[in-house]
Amino acid sequence: MSEQTVAERLEHLHAISNLDWGLVANLTGVSLNAIYFARAGKRMHPRAVERLDALVRLVESSPATTPAERHEWMFQVIDGGNTRVQWFSILGRSNRVPLQGSGYSPAQLLGAQIDDA
């Protein structure tokens, strides 16, 4: 999947699932404008790209063969009473780990000097 651009992956997802852009934005954790910019070739946040790739893999794992059937499959209720869309959304919110490194505190990100006194 890494050979495809983000714009190509977004268009592929839309073509195979008929998921609307607002839902794709919600599931990848970005704004609708960010989706439109990414479709136009602009960069997308790395975490959103990871979620997009996971969403494409989920949709491609469907036993359905048409975009309409895959769309319906995404909204079927699965274990726990949630749909696959809800499950994916919950998974994205609960899986908040840094992409790389040990992470920084808000004060470190803002460049604050920390007194060790």
PyMOL commands that set and color helices and strands:
alter all, ss='L'
color gray80, all
select helices_A, chain A and resi 6-17+21-28+32-39+46-60+67-74+79-81+84-94+106-109
alter helices_A, ss='H'
color red, helices_A
deselect
rebuild
show_as cartoon
